[in-house]
Amino acid sequence: MGTALAGEGVIQGFEEEPADPAAAEGWRPKSDRKIRVGLVGHGVCKFAAAFGFQDHPNVDVVAVSDLVPERCAELSAAARCKTTYPSLEELIKDGAVEAVFIATDAPSHARHAILALEHGKHVACAVPACFGSLKEADELFDAAKRASGLKYMMFETSYYHEDLHAMRQLYGAGALGPLVYAEGEYYHYMPEPIDSYRDWRVGLPPQWYPTHANAYYTGVSGGKFTEVSCLGMPSKLPHLQPGNNRYKNPFGTEIALLRTGEGGTARMAVSWDTPGASGEMGRVRGQQGSFYGKYEGLGKEPTTTQRPPLPPTVAPGGHGGSHGYLTDEFVSAILEDRTPLVDAAQALNMTVAGIVAHQSALKDGLLMKIPQFAA
């Protein structure tokens, strides 16, 4: 989470959380094995190095890549890795690489993840899982299913916000009951779009980048959205005029009303053109209890709702102190040979709901069915 506006130096979400001396309390190593990881993508967000792979005790960063030589050199220094490649396509040919973290441009996420899985690599990927394409979603899901024994995880930062993690623990303990209502909001004011590879952020439809909001249902319950009606509001910002962006997108804000698999309702908002308080936030109401900043209800609370301990060398990082937790979850899933928290099904259920929501907004809120993905 955060409040920085575009153009203020620190990109919203990348503000570092204050160091928590208790974050490592109770941590125990799961293994002495080191997973050989390749990092790809050091653009304006410098994302590949921002999640602490290079600091995790069970990781060796053995290769890095960026299309821009200067940025590749920066990533090499940040990750303390001398082996570099000019592209992901070259890096995944390296047999020493067991897993990759894909922090490339959003339009390339699905294609890059599929390539990496086909080359026998575990995949961690920045959001969204796919970009505006239902066909691409199906292709990624099929690739993840075919890749027997390999892990795919989308690094949705909201999953490890302190509040959402607490909601997930409460839901799992039955303290919330079936969710009647969920709200998720992602406000990121962009009077000028953030610099991006081939300008992919210019005119970006808000609901094509929905996961920071949608996580406030899927990340709590593990559930799905089944139908959506979405309304968009035209923007006054130049890059959000249909004639000024490749997407012919007129909307700076899109508000989706979704039906959930539990029969409840969710309202998910994404906006680029509303200055003021910003970030990723949400709340839920269930038949047993609610979470609006704190738990109130009839259910019995679990013993703790604190986030799990981190390795002492791994910082929580940005986006609400979620970065380090996502990396540790991905690494732990490989070490323990289990399904990671945000697997392909959850990643696509979050992402695809937004793709259909934008289609609905272009049709003045038409109620539309959402494809389902099941592990």
HUBELUR-V805001 format. One record per helix or strand. SS is the DSSP state (alpha for helix, beta for strand). FROM is the first residue (numbers start at 1). LEN is the number of residues. If there is no record, write none. Layout:
{{SS | FROM | LEN} {SS | FROM | LEN}}
This chain:
{{beta | 35 | 6} {alpha | 53 | 3} {beta | 59 | 7} {alpha | 69 | 10} {beta | 84 | 2} {alpha | 88 | 4} {beta | 99 | 4} {alpha | 106 | 13} {beta | 122 | 4} {alpha | 134 | 13} {beta | 152 | 3} {alpha | 157 | 4} {alpha | 162 | 11} {beta | 179 | 9} {alpha | 197 | 3} {alpha | 206 | 3} {alpha | 211 | 11} {beta | 225 | 10} {alpha | 238 | 3} {alpha | 242 | 3} {beta | 251 | 10} {beta | 265 | 7} {beta | 279 | 8} {beta | 289 | 3} {beta | 295 | 3} {alpha | 323 | 14} {alpha | 344 | 19} {beta | 368 | 2}}
